[in-house]
Amino acid sequence: MIHIDKTNRMVKLNGQSEKGYGMGGERPDKGTETTARILEAARDEFAEKGFAGARVDTIARRAGVNKATLYYHIGDKKALYAEVIHDVIGKAMLRLAEGTAQKGSPEDKIRTYIKILARTFDDNPQMPRIMMREIASGGPNLPEVFFKDLMTIITTLGAIIDEGRARGVFGEAMPLLVHFMAIGATVIYKTLAPKILAAQGLAGDMGGVPADVSGKIAHEIGRLVLKALAAPSGSHREVS
């Protein structure tokens, strides 16, 4: 069981505390550069082999440290997996909260939300493969901190949808499903779509097959999500 201590920014796993990322996404204190190398190596290892197949020995070797250093900075494999996920999702959560707190229409905030998701996966290309592995296996290794971060994101998204409904621009929608629409399209595109489109010659009007998702692809996902969220025809619509 993982417990989060916001004050000390610790991830507690099965009663054992290891330095971890707080809800704001801060790095552990024990040597930032070393920790960053360990997390980068761990992302690669987990993306390639999944949680079960990943080996701490290999992660340490890829990071250029010994196992003792890895355990000192992060902890065991479960703690490391939790850190890898929270390092990415926690920071995206923080950027989302900041980005959608700015003035703007509900539609603009949805676009910002999708751009942040897309940029997160472009900056961390291992994460789509990690998430696809978890989805395929039913998420048995997802740590509690992942669900805490997810619920924070869903709460933020729900507030945007509520604002849109109040203004008459959005219809009723479940925030979790809207999030799955956006993140599902982003993760699958990042993982598979460029190869499929290139193989079938289906690039179409995209001007080639973009490898990134934070440009044209994010724009297209945003357009489709906003179309799905749009209030039914004939309902009151406030001009924003």
TORKOL-4160 file (C-alpha; in steps of 0.2 Angstrom, whole numbers, padded with zeros to 4 digits, m for minus):
240
<pt num="1" X="0000" Y="0000" Z="0000"/>
<pt num="2" X="0007" Y="0017" Z="m0005"/>
<pt num="3" X="0004" Y="0032" Z="0007"/>
<pt num="4" X="0008" Y="0050" Z="0002"/>
<pt num="5" X="0015" Y="0062" Z="0015"/>
<pt num="6" X="0013" Y="0079" Z="0007"/>
<pt num="7" X="0023" Y="0088" Z="0021"/>
<pt num="8" X="0039" Y="0077" Z="0019"/>
<pt num="9" X="0036" Y="0073" Z="0001"/>
<pt num="10" X="0039" Y="0055" Z="0004"/>
<pt num="11" X="0031" Y="0040" Z="m0004"/>
<pt num="12" X="0028" Y="0026" Z="0009"/>
<pt num="13" X="0027" Y="0008" Z="0002"/>
<pt num="14" X="0022" Y="m0006" Z="0013"/>
<pt num="15" X="0028" Y="0004" Z="0028"/>
<pt num="16" X="0045" Y="0008" Z="0021"/>
<pt num="17" X="0048" Y="0027" Z="0017"/>
<pt num="18" X="0058" Y="0032" Z="0002"/>
<pt num="19" X="0060" Y="0049" Z="m0005"/>
<pt num="20" X="0047" Y="0052" Z="m0018"/>
<pt num="21" X="0038" Y="0065" Z="m0028"/>
<pt num="22" X="0026" Y="0076" Z="m0019"/>
<pt num="23" X="0009" Y="0080" Z="m0026"/>
<pt num="24" X="0017" Y="0096" Z="m0034"/>
<pt num="25" X="0029" Y="0085" Z="m0043"/>
<pt num="26" X="0045" Y="0090" Z="m0034"/>
<pt num="27" X="0061" Y="0079" Z="m0036"/>
<pt num="28" X="0068" Y="0070" Z="m0022"/>
<pt num="29" X="0082" Y="0079" Z="m0012"/>
<pt num="30" X="0096" Y="0066" Z="m0013"/>
<pt num="31" X="0106" Y="0072" Z="m0028"/>
<pt num="32" X="0095" Y="0079" Z="m0042"/>
<pt num="33" X="0106" Y="0074" Z="m0056"/>
<pt num="34" X="0109" Y="0056" Z="m0051"/>
<pt num="35" X="0090" Y="0054" Z="m0047"/>
<pt num="36" X="0086" Y="0061" Z="m0064"/>
<pt num="37" X="0098" Y="0048" Z="m0073"/>
<pt num="38" X="0090" Y="0034" Z="m0063"/>
<pt num="39" X="0072" Y="0039" Z="m0068"/>
<pt num="40" X="0077" Y="0041" Z="m0086"/>
<pt num="41" X="0085" Y="0024" Z="m0086"/>
<pt num="42" X="0070" Y="0017" Z="m0077"/>
<pt num="43" X="0058" Y="0024" Z="m0089"/>
<pt num="44" X="0067" Y="0016" Z="m0103"/>
<pt num="45" X="0068" Y="m0001" Z="m0094"/>
<pt num="46" X="0050" Y="m0001" Z="m0089"/>
<pt num="47" X="0044" Y="0004" Z="m0107"/>
<pt num="48" X="0054" Y="m0010" Z="m0115"/>
<pt num="49" X="0051" Y="m0024" Z="m0103"/>
<pt num="50" X="0036" Y="m0019" Z="m0092"/>
<pt num="51" X="0036" Y="m0020" Z="m0073"/>
<pt num="52" X="0038" Y="m0038" Z="m0072"/>
<pt num="53" X="0052" Y="m0040" Z="m0084"/>
<pt num="54" X="0062" Y="m0024" Z="m0078"/>
<pt num="55" X="0077" Y="m0027" Z="m0068"/>
<pt num="56" X="0084" Y="m0016" Z="m0055"/>
<pt num="57" X="0102" Y="m0021" Z="m0059"/>
<pt num="58" X="0099" Y="m0016" Z="m0077"/>
<pt num="59" X="0092" Y="0001" Z="m0072"/>
<pt num="60" X="0107" Y="0004" Z="m0061"/>
<pt num="61" X="0119" Y="0000" Z="m0075"/>
<pt num="62" X="0110" Y="0010" Z="m0088"/>
<pt num="63" X="0110" Y="0025" Z="m0075"/>
<pt num="64" X="0128" Y="0023" Z="m0072"/>
<pt num="65" X="0126" Y="0019" Z="m0053"/>
<pt num="66" X="0127" Y="0004" Z="m0042"/>
<pt num="67" X="0111" Y="m0004" Z="m0034"/>
<pt num="68" X="0116" Y="0004" Z="m0017"/>
<pt num="69" X="0115" Y="0021" Z="m0024"/>
<pt num="70" X="0099" Y="0018" Z="m0033"/>
<pt num="71" X="0091" Y="0011" Z="m0017"/>
<pt num="72" X="0097" Y="0026" Z="m0008"/>
<pt num="73" X="0090" Y="0039" Z="m0020"/>
<pt num="74" X="0073" Y="0030" Z="m0024"/>
<pt num="75" X="0070" Y="0013" Z="m0016"/>
<pt num="76" X="0065" Y="m0004" Z="m0022"/>
<pt num="77" X="0057" Y="m0008" Z="m0039"/>
<pt num="78" X="0040" Y="m0004" Z="m0033"/>
<pt num="79" X="0045" Y="0013" Z="m0026"/>
<pt num="80" X="0055" Y="0016" Z="m0042"/>
<pt num="81" X="0040" Y="0012" Z="m0053"/>
<pt num="82" X="0029" Y="0024" Z="m0043"/>
<pt num="83" X="0042" Y="0038" Z="m0045"/>
<pt num="84" X="0043" Y="0036" Z="m0063"/>
<pt num="85" X="0025" Y="0037" Z="m0065"/>
<pt num="86" X="0022" Y="0052" Z="m0053"/>
<pt num="87" X="0037" Y="0061" Z="m0060"/>
<pt num="88" X="0028" Y="0063" Z="m0077"/>
<pt num="89" X="0009" Y="0063" Z="m0071"/>
<pt num="90" X="0012" Y="0074" Z="m0056"/>
<pt num="91" X="0021" Y="0087" Z="m0066"/>
<pt num="92" X="0007" Y="0086" Z="m0080"/>
<pt num="93" X="m0005" Y="0089" Z="m0066"/>
<pt num="94" X="0004" Y="0104" Z="m0060"/>
<pt num="95" X="0005" Y="0112" Z="m0077"/>
<pt num="96" X="m0013" Y="0108" Z="m0081"/>
<pt num="97" X="m0019" Y="0117" Z="m0065"/>
<pt num="98" X="m0008" Y="0132" Z="m0069"/>
<pt num="99" X="m0013" Y="0132" Z="m0087"/>
<pt num="100" X="m0032" Y="0131" Z="m0085"/>
<pt num="101" X="m0032" Y="0143" Z="m0070"/>
<pt num="102" X="m0029" Y="0157" Z="m0083"/>
<pt num="103" X="m0043" Y="0167" Z="m0090"/>
<pt num="104" X="m0051" Y="0160" Z="m0106"/>
<pt num="105" X="m0066" Y="0151" Z="m0112"/>
<pt num="106" X="m0070" Y="0134" Z="m0108"/>
<pt num="107" X="m0066" Y="0129" Z="m0125"/>
<pt num="108" X="m0048" Y="0137" Z="m0124"/>
<pt num="109" X="m0046" Y="0127" Z="m0107"/>
<pt num="110" X="m0050" Y="0111" Z="m0115"/>
<pt num="111" X="m0037" Y="0115" Z="m0129"/>
<pt num="112" X="m0024" Y="0119" Z="m0116"/>
<pt num="113" X="m0028" Y="0103" Z="m0107"/>
<pt num="114" X="m0025" Y="0092" Z="m0122"/>
<pt num="115" X="m0009" Y="0102" Z="m0127"/>
<pt num="116" X="m0002" Y="0098" Z="m0110"/>
<pt num="117" X="m0006" Y="0080" Z="m0111"/>
<pt num="118" X="0002" Y="0079" Z="m0129"/>
<pt num="119" X="0017" Y="0089" Z="m0123"/>
<pt num="120" X="0019" Y="0077" Z="m0108"/>
<pt num="121" X="0020" Y="0062" Z="m0120"/>
<pt num="122" X="0031" Y="0070" Z="m0132"/>
<pt num="123" X="0043" Y="0075" Z="m0118"/>
<pt num="124" X="0042" Y="0057" Z="m0111"/>
<pt num="125" X="0040" Y="0046" Z="m0126"/>
<pt num="126" X="0042" Y="0030" Z="m0115"/>
<pt num="127" X="0026" Y="0034" Z="m0105"/>
<pt num="128" X="0014" Y="0029" Z="m0119"/>
<pt num="129" X="0022" Y="0011" Z="m0120"/>
<pt num="130" X="0022" Y="0010" Z="m0101"/>
<pt num="131" X="0003" Y="0015" Z="m0100"/>
<pt num="132" X="m0001" Y="0003" Z="m0115"/>
<pt num="133" X="0007" Y="m0011" Z="m0105"/>
<pt num="134" X="m0003" Y="m0007" Z="m0090"/>
<pt num="135" X="m0019" Y="m0005" Z="m0099"/>
<pt num="136" X="m0017" Y="m0022" Z="m0108"/>
<pt num="137" X="m0014" Y="m0031" Z="m0091"/>
<pt num="138" X="m0027" Y="m0022" Z="m0081"/>
<pt num="139" X="m0016" Y="m0010" Z="m0072"/>
<pt num="140" X="m0010" Y="m0022" Z="m0058"/>
<pt num="141" X="0006" Y="m0012" Z="m0055"/>
<pt num="142" X="m0001" Y="0005" Z="m0055"/>
<pt num="143" X="0003" Y="0013" Z="m0038"/>
<pt num="144" X="m0009" Y="0023" Z="m0027"/>
<pt num="145" X="m0001" Y="0039" Z="m0032"/>
<pt num="146" X="m0006" Y="0037" Z="m0050"/>
<pt num="147" X="m0024" Y="0037" Z="m0045"/>
<pt num="148" X="m0022" Y="0052" Z="m0034"/>
<pt num="149" X="m0014" Y="0061" Z="m0048"/>
<pt num="150" X="m0028" Y="0055" Z="m0060"/>
<pt num="151" X="m0042" Y="0061" Z="m0048"/>
<pt num="152" X="m0034" Y="0078" Z="m0047"/>
<pt num="153" X="m0033" Y="0079" Z="m0066"/>
<pt num="154" X="m0051" Y="0073" Z="m0067"/>
<pt num="155" X="m0057" Y="0086" Z="m0054"/>
<pt num="156" X="m0049" Y="0100" Z="m0064"/>
<pt num="157" X="m0056" Y="0094" Z="m0080"/>
<pt num="158" X="m0073" Y="0092" Z="m0072"/>
<pt num="159" X="m0073" Y="0110" Z="m0067"/>
<pt num="160" X="m0069" Y="0115" Z="m0085"/>
<pt num="161" X="m0084" Y="0105" Z="m0091"/>
<pt num="162" X="m0095" Y="0112" Z="m0077"/>
<pt num="163" X="m0090" Y="0130" Z="m0083"/>
<pt num="164" X="m0094" Y="0126" Z="m0101"/>
<pt num="165" X="m0111" Y="0119" Z="m0096"/>
<pt num="166" X="m0115" Y="0134" Z="m0086"/>
<pt num="167" X="m0111" Y="0145" Z="m0101"/>
<pt num="168" X="m0121" Y="0134" Z="m0112"/>
<pt num="169" X="m0107" Y="0129" Z="m0123"/>
<pt num="170" X="m0105" Y="0111" Z="m0117"/>
<pt num="171" X="m0118" Y="0097" Z="m0114"/>
<pt num="172" X="m0117" Y="0085" Z="m0100"/>
<pt num="173" X="m0102" Y="0074" Z="m0100"/>
<pt num="174" X="m0093" Y="0062" Z="m0088"/>
<pt num="175" X="m0075" Y="0070" Z="m0085"/>
<pt num="176" X="m0067" Y="0053" Z="m0083"/>
<pt num="177" X="m0073" Y="0047" Z="m0100"/>
<pt num="178" X="m0068" Y="0064" Z="m0108"/>
<pt num="179" X="m0051" Y="0061" Z="m0101"/>
<pt num="180" X="m0050" Y="0043" Z="m0108"/>
<pt num="181" X="m0055" Y="0050" Z="m0125"/>
<pt num="182" X="m0041" Y="0062" Z="m0125"/>
<pt num="183" X="m0027" Y="0052" Z="m0117"/>
<pt num="184" X="m0032" Y="0036" Z="m0126"/>
<pt num="185" X="m0031" Y="0045" Z="m0143"/>
<pt num="186" X="m0014" Y="0053" Z="m0138"/>
<pt num="187" X="m0006" Y="0037" Z="m0131"/>
<pt num="188" X="m0012" Y="0026" Z="m0146"/>
<pt num="189" X="m0006" Y="0038" Z="m0159"/>
<pt num="190" X="0011" Y="0040" Z="m0150"/>
<pt num="191" X="0013" Y="0022" Z="m0149"/>
<pt num="192" X="0006" Y="0015" Z="m0166"/>
<pt num="193" X="m0002" Y="0027" Z="m0178"/>
<pt num="194" X="0013" Y="0034" Z="m0187"/>
<pt num="195" X="0018" Y="0017" Z="m0192"/>
<pt num="196" X="0001" Y="0012" Z="m0197"/>
<pt num="197" X="m0002" Y="0028" Z="m0207"/>
<pt num="198" X="0015" Y="0027" Z="m0215"/>
<pt num="199" X="0013" Y="0009" Z="m0220"/>
<pt num="200" X="m0004" Y="0012" Z="m0228"/>
<pt num="201" X="0000" Y="0029" Z="m0236"/>
<pt num="202" X="m0014" Y="0037" Z="m0226"/>
<pt num="203" X="m0005" Y="0053" Z="m0221"/>
<pt num="204" X="m0018" Y="0063" Z="m0230"/>
<pt num="205" X="m0019" Y="0082" Z="m0225"/>
<pt num="206" X="m0007" Y="0080" Z="m0211"/>
<pt num="207" X="0007" Y="0085" Z="m0222"/>
<pt num="208" X="0016" Y="0068" Z="m0218"/>
<pt num="209" X="0015" Y="0058" Z="m0203"/>
<pt num="210" X="0019" Y="0068" Z="m0187"/>
<pt num="211" X="0029" Y="0059" Z="m0175"/>
<pt num="212" X="0025" Y="0071" Z="m0161"/>
<pt num="213" X="0007" Y="0073" Z="m0154"/>
<pt num="214" X="0008" Y="0091" Z="m0147"/>
<pt num="215" X="0006" Y="0100" Z="m0164"/>
<pt num="216" X="m0007" Y="0095" Z="m0178"/>
<pt num="217" X="m0012" Y="0079" Z="m0169"/>
<pt num="218" X="m0016" Y="0088" Z="m0152"/>
<pt num="219" X="m0026" Y="0101" Z="m0163"/>
<pt num="220" X="m0036" Y="0087" Z="m0171"/>
<pt num="221" X="m0039" Y="0078" Z="m0155"/>
<pt num="222" X="m0045" Y="0095" Z="m0147"/>
<pt num="223" X="m0057" Y="0098" Z="m0161"/>
<pt num="224" X="m0065" Y="0081" Z="m0159"/>
<pt num="225" X="m0066" Y="0082" Z="m0140"/>
<pt num="226" X="m0074" Y="0099" Z="m0142"/>
<pt num="227" X="m0086" Y="0092" Z="m0155"/>
<pt num="228" X="m0091" Y="0078" Z="m0143"/>
<pt num="229" X="m0093" Y="0091" Z="m0128"/>
<pt num="230" X="m0104" Y="0103" Z="m0138"/>
<pt num="231" X="m0121" Y="0107" Z="m0131"/>
<pt num="232" X="m0135" Y="0100" Z="m0141"/>
<pt num="233" X="m0142" Y="0111" Z="m0155"/>
<pt num="234" X="m0155" Y="0123" Z="m0150"/>
<pt num="235" X="m0149" Y="0125" Z="m0131"/>
<pt num="236" X="m0144" Y="0141" Z="m0124"/>
<pt num="237" X="m0126" Y="0146" Z="m0129"/>
<pt num="238" X="m0117" Y="0160" Z="m0121"/>
<pt num="239" X="m0104" Y="0169" Z="m0132"/>
<pt num="240" X="m0087" Y="0169" Z="m0123"/>
